[in-house]
Amino acid sequence: MAPSTEAAHSRTVLILSALFYAASSLIIILVNKTVLTIYRFPSSTFLGVGQMAITILILYVGKLNHIITFPDFDRQVSKKLFPLPLLYIGNHLTGLSSTQKLSLPMFTVLRKFSIPLTLILEMIILRKRFSFSVVASVTTIIMGALIAASFDLSFNLEGYILVLLNDLFTASYGVYTKEKIDPKELGKYGVLFYNASFMIIPTLIYTILSGDFELAIHFGEWTNIAFMLQFIFACMMGFILLYSIVLCSYYHSALTTTVIGALKNVSIAYVGIFVGGDYSFSWLNFVGLNICMAGGVAYSMSTIFGDVKLTDYGKPKDQNITNGKIFNI
C-alpha cells in the first residue's frame, strides 16, 4: 500500500473514532437525563448496575461466538487491571449522580475541568510534554468554563462537588486506560469486560444497602413501555460509551479523548438551552460556552485534523513535539 493511502486510511480511523466517542457520549447523557430527571427514576446506581450487566453480557456472548477475543481470567488479571476498576466505578457513579443534580448546561461546563486534570496526570504518569498551542487551547476552554460557571443561576453545591469528583475520576480513568489497553495484555475488550465484572457485585451490594434497590424495584413506571425502552437503551448506551472511550483512547492520547468529550458537551449545553426546561439563561454563561467551543475547535484543528505521523495502529509515533502536535516521548 502506498504511504499516502495508508496515511489517509489512518486519518479516517482517527477522525471516526473521535466522532464515535463524541456521538456516544452525547446520546448517553441525554438518555440518562431522560430516565433520571424526566421520568424521575430514583436510583442512578441501579441504572449503573444495569449498564454494567449489559456490558458483561454483550462481551461474554461475543467471546463465546468468537466475534471478539480477550484473555480468560487468571490471577494476573487483577494486577494488570488495577486501579482501573476503582476509577471506573467512581467515574460511573459520580457521573450519573451529577447528571441527576445539575442542569445539562452547568453539568457540561463543570466537566471541562477534567481537561487540565488529564493534562497534569499525563505529564506525571505517562511523562508526556505538551506544546504551547495545546496548553493555550486547554487554557481557553477552562477560561470559558470559569466564565460560564461564575454566573450559574441554579447553584447546587452537592452537584458541583459530584461533578468535580467525576472530573478527577474521568481524568485518572482516561490516563490509566491508555496505559492498560496494550493488545499484548488485556486488550480493549478485556479491559471493558473485567472492569465491569469486578465492580458489578460491589455496586449491587451498595445499591441494596443504600435502599436504592428497593426504591428502583417499586418504581411506578416499570409498566410504562416508553420508560422501559428508555431504560434498556440507557443500559445499552453504557456499554457503547465505554467501548467508544477505549477505542478513542487507543487511537488518541487521553487528553485528546477528554477534549473531544468537552467539545461534545458544549453541543449538549446548546441543546439544554432549548430542551429540558432547567436552564437559567445568562449572557455571560452563553459567552463562556462559546469560548469553550472556540478552545475545543482550536485543539481539534491542531491535533486531530492536523498533520500526524502514523503507526500501524493509527496512533502518533513516539517522538517529540512538532508544529503544535502532541507526540509521546
C-alpha positions, 0 to 999 in steps of 0.5 A: 500500500502506498504511504499516502493511502495508508496515511489517509486510511489512518486519518479516517480511523482517527477522525471516526473514532473521535466522532464515535466517542463524541456521538456516544457520549452525547446520546448517553447523557441525554438518555440518562437525563431522560430516565433520571430527571424526566421520568424521575427514576430514583436510583442512578446506581441501579441504572449503573448496575444495569449498564454494567450487566449489559456490558458483561453480557454483550462481551461474554456472548461475543467471546463465546461466538468468537466475534471478539477475543480477550484473555480468560481470567487468571490471577494476573488479571487483577494486577494488570487491571488495577486501579482501573476498576476503582476509577471506573466505578467512581467515574460511573457513579459520580457521573450519573449522580451529577447528571441527576443534580445539575442542569445539562448546561452547568453539568457540561461546563463543570466537566471541562475541568477534567481537561487540565486534570488529564493534562497534569496526570499525563505529564506525571504518569505517562511523562508526556510534554505538551506544546504551547498551542495545546496548553493555550487551547486547554487554557481557553476552554477552562477560561470559558468554563470559569466564565460560564460557571461564575454566573450559574443561576441554579447553584447546587453545591452537592452537584458541583462537588459530584461533578468535580469528583467525576472530573478527577475520576474521568481524568485518572480513568482516561490516563490509566486506560491508555496505559492498560489497553496494550493488545499484548495484555488485556486488550480493549475488550478485556479491559471493558469486560473485567472492569465491569465484572469486578465492580458489578457485585460491589455496586449491587451490594451498595445499591441494596444497602443504600435502599436504592434497590428497593426504591428502583424495584417499586418504581411506578413506571416499570409498566410504562413501555416508553420508560422501559425502552428508555431504560434498556437503551440507557443500559445499552448506551453504557456499554457503547460509551465505554467501548467508544472511550477505549477505542478513542483512547487507543487511537488518541492520547487521553487528553485528546479523548477528554477534549473531544468529550468537552467539545461534545458537551458544549453541543449538549449545553446548546441543546439544554438551552432549548430542551429540558426546561432547567436552564437559567439563561445568562449572557455571560454563561452563553459567552463562556460556552462559546469560548469553550467551543472556540478552545475545543475547535482550536485543539481539534484543528491542531491535533486531530485534523492536523498533520500526524505521523502514523503507526500501524495502529493509527496512533502518533509515533513516539517522538517529540513535539512538532508544529503544535502536535502532541507526540509521546516521548 
